[in-house]
């Protein structure tokens, strides 16, 4: 019986779960005792990460787009808007060719269909002449390879039925994309 009594008095070996909870408890107590340096380290890492992210995603693209690029985008949007909105029945094919040269491939298919099915027949049938001029234009968004420009226009439209020109004002949002160092129209929307 003495053998059984010795075995009964020995403590049972700790289970893996109790060992793990003991390690976690000790680690937690150490962290709580040193919470200020840990918090300071977390804040330092977070602020450094924010600063690096801001530099690469906000500040650096602004450096790559200077005033000369903005002026080029404004000129391309203004000239493109005038080309898209100015036509006469006598020079219709030349006007459409001029407009198409200012468009990206994505927008070209839409414009081609619109010009062939709506503008061309209406201009020929009604002898409609439209002349657009830019009143003002400004960059809304600018990236190294894309831009959005707001263009304010004045349009004079005359036809066989109304030979006296009708003047209207409009504004368009011109989305540009840089293709082979040229700004081309990717999207053209009335505002």
C-alpha positions as CSV (number, residue, x, y, z in Angstrom):
1,X,0.0,0.0,0.0
2,X,2.8,2.3,0.4
3,X,3.4,2.3,-3.4
4,X,-0.1,3.5,-4.0
5,X,0.1,6.2,-1.4
6,X,3.3,7.6,-3.1
7,X,1.6,7.7,-6.4
8,X,-1.5,9.3,-5.0
9,X,0.4,12.1,-3.4
10,X,2.4,13.1,-6.5
11,X,0.9,16.0,-8.4
12,X,-0.4,15.3,-11.9
13,X,1.7,16.7,-14.7
14,X,0.2,19.9,-16.1
15,X,-1.9,19.5,-19.3
16,X,-0.9,21.3,-22.5
17,X,-3.9,23.6,-22.2
18,X,-3.0,24.7,-18.7
19,X,0.7,25.3,-19.8
20,X,-0.5,27.4,-22.7
21,X,-2.8,29.5,-20.5
22,X,0.1,30.0,-18.1
23,X,2.3,31.3,-20.9
24,X,-0.4,33.6,-22.2
25,X,-1.1,34.9,-18.7
26,X,2.5,35.7,-18.1
27,X,2.8,37.4,-21.6
28,X,-0.4,39.4,-20.9
29,X,0.9,40.6,-17.5
30,X,4.2,41.7,-19.1
31,X,2.4,43.6,-21.9
32,X,0.1,45.4,-19.4
33,X,3.1,46.4,-17.3
34,X,4.7,47.9,-20.5
35,X,1.6,49.3,-22.3
36,X,3.0,52.8,-22.8
37,X,6.1,51.8,-24.9
38,X,4.0,49.3,-26.8
39,X,1.3,51.9,-27.6
40,X,4.0,54.4,-28.6
41,X,5.6,51.9,-31.0
42,X,2.2,51.1,-32.6
43,X,1.5,54.8,-33.1
44,X,4.9,55.4,-34.5
45,X,4.6,52.5,-37.0
46,X,1.0,53.6,-38.0
47,X,2.0,57.3,-38.6
48,X,5.1,56.3,-40.6
49,X,2.9,54.0,-42.7
50,X,0.3,56.7,-43.3
51,X,3.1,59.2,-44.3
52,X,4.6,56.7,-46.8
53,X,1.2,55.9,-48.2
54,X,0.3,59.6,-48.5
55,X,3.6,60.3,-50.3
56,X,3.2,57.5,-52.9
57,X,-0.6,57.9,-53.6
58,X,-1.2,61.6,-53.2
59,X,1.9,63.8,-53.1
60,X,4.0,62.0,-55.7
61,X,1.3,62.0,-58.5
62,X,0.9,65.8,-57.9
63,X,4.7,66.2,-58.5
64,X,4.4,64.3,-61.8
65,X,1.6,66.6,-63.0
66,X,2.9,70.2,-63.3
67,X,1.3,73.3,-64.7
68,X,2.5,72.5,-68.2
69,X,0.7,69.1,-68.2
70,X,-2.4,70.8,-66.9
71,X,-2.3,73.4,-69.7
72,X,-1.8,70.6,-72.3
73,X,-4.8,68.8,-70.9
74,X,-6.9,71.9,-71.0
75,X,-5.9,72.7,-74.6
76,X,-6.6,69.1,-75.7
77,X,-10.0,69.1,-74.0
78,X,-10.9,72.5,-75.4
79,X,-9.8,71.7,-78.9
80,X,-11.5,68.3,-78.7
81,X,-14.8,69.7,-77.5
82,X,-14.8,72.2,-80.4
83,X,-14.0,69.5,-82.9
84,X,-16.7,67.2,-81.6
85,X,-19.4,69.9,-81.5
86,X,-18.6,71.9,-84.7
87,X,-19.7,70.7,-88.1
88,X,-21.4,71.8,-91.3
89,X,-23.0,69.8,-94.1
90,X,-20.3,71.0,-96.7
91,X,-17.4,69.8,-94.6
92,X,-19.0,66.9,-92.7
93,X,-16.6,64.1,-93.5
94,X,-13.5,66.4,-92.8
95,X,-15.2,67.6,-89.5
96,X,-15.8,64.0,-88.4
97,X,-12.3,62.9,-89.3
98,X,-10.9,65.8,-87.3
99,X,-13.0,64.8,-84.3
100,X,-12.1,61.1,-84.6
101,X,-8.4,61.9,-84.5
102,X,-8.9,63.3,-80.9
103,X,-10.5,60.2,-79.5
104,X,-9.3,57.0,-77.8
105,X,-10.2,53.7,-79.3
106,X,-12.7,53.1,-76.6
107,X,-14.7,56.2,-77.3
108,X,-14.1,56.1,-81.1
109,X,-16.6,53.3,-81.6
110,X,-19.4,55.2,-79.8
111,X,-18.7,58.4,-81.6
112,X,-18.5,56.7,-85.0
113,X,-22.0,55.2,-84.5
114,X,-23.4,58.5,-83.2
115,X,-22.0,60.5,-86.0
116,X,-23.0,58.1,-88.8
117,X,-26.6,57.4,-87.5
118,X,-27.7,60.7,-85.9
119,X,-25.5,63.7,-86.5
120,X,-24.6,63.1,-90.2
121,X,-28.1,62.5,-91.5
122,X,-29.6,65.3,-89.4
123,X,-26.9,67.8,-90.6
124,X,-27.4,66.8,-94.3
125,X,-31.2,66.7,-94.2
126,X,-31.6,70.0,-92.3
127,X,-28.5,71.7,-93.5
128,X,-27.5,72.2,-89.9
129,X,-24.3,74.1,-89.1
130,X,-23.0,74.2,-85.6
131,X,-20.0,76.1,-84.4
132,X,-18.7,75.7,-80.8
133,X,-16.3,78.0,-79.0
134,X,-14.8,77.6,-75.6
135,X,-15.6,80.2,-73.0
136,X,-13.6,78.7,-70.2
137,X,-12.0,75.5,-69.2
138,X,-10.4,74.2,-66.0
139,X,-8.8,70.9,-64.7
140,X,-11.0,69.1,-62.3
141,X,-8.7,66.1,-61.7
142,X,-5.2,65.4,-62.8
143,X,-3.1,62.3,-62.8
144,X,0.1,61.6,-64.8
145,X,-1.8,59.6,-67.5
146,X,-5.4,60.9,-67.1
147,X,-7.3,64.1,-66.5
148,X,-10.8,65.4,-66.2
149,X,-11.4,68.9,-67.6
150,X,-14.6,71.0,-67.3
151,X,-15.2,72.9,-70.5
152,X,-17.8,75.7,-70.7
153,X,-18.9,76.3,-74.3
154,X,-21.0,78.6,-76.4
155,X,-22.6,77.0,-79.5
156,X,-24.1,78.7,-82.5
157,X,-26.5,76.6,-84.5
158,X,-28.1,77.6,-87.8
159,X,-30.1,75.5,-90.2
160,X,-32.0,75.8,-93.5
161,X,-35.2,76.4,-91.5
162,X,-33.7,78.9,-89.1
163,X,-30.9,80.7,-90.8
164,X,-30.5,83.1,-87.9
165,X,-28.0,81.4,-85.5
166,X,-29.3,80.3,-82.2
167,X,-26.7,80.7,-79.4
168,X,-26.7,78.2,-76.5
169,X,-24.4,77.7,-73.6
170,X,-23.4,74.3,-72.3
171,X,-20.7,72.7,-70.2
172,X,-19.1,69.3,-70.6
173,X,-16.9,67.0,-68.5
174,X,-14.1,65.8,-70.8
175,X,-12.2,62.8,-69.5
176,X,-8.7,62.5,-71.1
177,X,-6.2,59.7,-71.3
178,X,-2.6,60.1,-72.3
179,X,-1.8,57.8,-75.3
180,X,1.7,58.1,-76.9
181,X,2.3,61.4,-75.2
182,X,-1.0,62.9,-76.6
183,X,-4.1,63.7,-74.6
184,X,-7.1,61.9,-76.2
185,X,-10.8,62.0,-75.2
186,X,-11.9,58.9,-73.3
187,X,-15.3,60.2,-72.3
188,X,-17.4,63.2,-73.2
189,X,-20.4,64.0,-70.9
190,X,-22.7,67.0,-70.6
191,X,-22.9,68.5,-67.1
